[in-house]
Amino acid sequence: MKIAVARETREGETRVALVPELVEKLTALGVEVLVEPEAGYGAQISDDEFVEAGAEVDAGALGNVDVVVSVRPLSADAVRRLRRGTATFSFLPVNQEQALVADLRDAGITSFSMELVPRISRAQSMDALSSQALVSGYRCAIVAAGMLRRFFPLNMTAAGTVHPAEVVVLGAGVAGLQAIATAKRLGAVVRAYDVRAAAAEEIRSMGAKAIELDLETLEGSGGYAREMTEDRAARQMELLAPYIADADALITTAAVPGRQAPLLVTRAMVEQMRPGSVVVDLAAESGGNVEGSVPSEVVRIGNAQVWGGENVPAQMPGPSSKLYAQNIVNIVTLMTVKAEEEGGPATFAPDFDDEIVAGACVTHDGAIRHEPTREAIEGPAPEAPPEPDPAPDATTPEDQPYDQEADQ
Ligand code: NAI
């Protein structure tokens, strides 16, 4: 079994799907590791480091392996270079990548989407959404602290007291909780709000104050948030406005799976903030939690500087690559049968009865396996022909023709 690490081709992507320190985890199974030249360039990892770890650097790697791993989806051109039956692992946002999914289907590729890995306990070590959200959350707090032209912590000095910064975090999922923890470590006073019932306790466990609004909580399936009605959204904005007006830094991380990020903060709410305040909108690239935020830009709204996040984990490619690579090694290992004897070859053998394998699979054997995506691309499944009328039941012993000869 051979695995190739692709060089990322999407603009601004600095991460790499495998890091040298994890190569041995695969070679120990009997997997040969090939790396496209300069695959680690954006993450400051040289080809030599991969070679020292036991990998081979090969410009033709993609066309010559059983499995290709990448962070972002492969380009259509790279898909054309794969052998039929090759498996790919990457982030693959199926709603935005329908043309590529059709290419993967037509090329007979078995593709797995890291976004679709079910969020069950057994799959936690493969949960790349969480590992990358952790990096994003940390980065958001650091960006806010860097942009704010004042201290985060309280300082009591002989010259007088400097009050700590007031930070408000909206959305307390994986990224939000990490932003809270980071801002707390820097000494800020942190308040946070999330629509989920469990969130208030999680916020308090990070040492922050939970903002409690007189609104019903919103819980969807799998512990995720549900979309808000317009009425509830308006009421939430009204109730949050005074907290935001009082904040030196606002960090927003709210998301609803499969939907555009909810708008939580209007331009008018930002205009109420004090001179010098900062806003960090992690959701800027998926619609924005803050009206007027622009991905990868800092814009001025009223007195505030508003920073829009875009591919934030790529701003810290070292740790985000390492965490992602761990997720990748774990999911590939789940589908790999180890070599029987030392030095022998491993086999790539995904078990489609396993809910992690079935859940994460997008295309396999010339078909789209992920039903909502299949329907979006190919249309509704043809209606099953009507069941034929049941034949007169001739199976009960009384109805069987009595074979007298056989009895004799
Ligand atoms: P996410 O990235 O989809 O959303 C971020 C946060 O935004 C969520 O906490 C959500 O409740 C919040 N949000 C949505 N609409 C909002 C609104 N209008 N106002 C304020 N906040 C809003 O979620 P993430 O971070 O991926 O995970 C959320 C939850 O999923 C976790 O706290 C946990 O319960 C569950 N989870 C389970 C895992 C597992 O079992 N392996 C792994 C990771 C998360």
Boltz pocket constraint, residues with backbone or C-beta under 6 A from the ligand:
constraints:
  - pocket:
      binder: B
      contacts: [[A, 118], [A, 119], [A, 120], [A, 121], [A, 123], [A, 124], [A, 127], [A, 129], [A, 130], [A, 133], [A, 170], [A, 171], [A, 172], [A, 173], [A, 174], [A, 175], [A, 176], [A, 193], [A, 194], [A, 195], [A, 196], [A, 199], [A, 218], [A, 222], [A, 223], [A, 224], [A, 225], [A, 226], [A, 228], [A, 253], [A, 254], [A, 255], [A, 256], [A, 257], [A, 262], [A, 264]]
      max_distance: 6.0
